């Protein structure tokens, strides 16, 4: 049986991408930049509030006043494991991002929360939404 020659992959490069793909790429870069800025704000808040950060899952902080805008109820937080707290933040950042952004742009994106069975994905989803 004769050997088949391997197919050569065509390299499209950036010019081969559709406008929709380029726009999505740009939107994702902008989203990541906003999340980096949000993380800096959270880090500042955490430094000023070291004594209470373990008891809270803060999801949104006002940029100007540094007031907490969105957080998970403390009665629920005490039942959450570390990875579940991180999962809730991930869901919020991926879907809502901030109150300000939600008011301006509604819901523009989503996410998938996937992991091994028994780690509390349903619980995280119920808390988040």
Residue pairs with C-beta under 8 A, 6 or more apart in sequence:
14 22
17 25
27 108
31 97
31 109
34 97
34 98
34 101
35 93
35 97
38 93
38 97
38 98
41 61
41 63
41 66
42 58
42 61
44 66
45 58
45 61
45 66
45 68
46 53
48 66
55 74
55 77
55 78
56 68
56 71
56 72
56 74
56 77
57 71
57 72
57 77
57 80
57 85
57 88
57 89
58 68
58 70
58 71
59 69
59 70
59 71
59 72
59 88
59 89
59 92
59 96
60 68
60 69
60 70
60 92
60 98
60 99
61 67
61 68
61 69
62 68
62 69
63 100
69 99
70 92
70 99
72 80
72 85
72 88
72 127
76 127
77 85
80 88
80 120
80 123
80 127
81 120
83 115
83 119
83 120
84 119
84 120
84 123
84 124
87 113
87 120
87 121
87 124
88 124
88 127
88 128
90 111
90 113
91 111
91 113
91 124
91 125
91 128
91 129
92 128
94 109
94 110
94 111
95 107
95 109
95 110
95 111
95 128
96 102
96 107
113 121
113 124
113 125
114 121
115 121
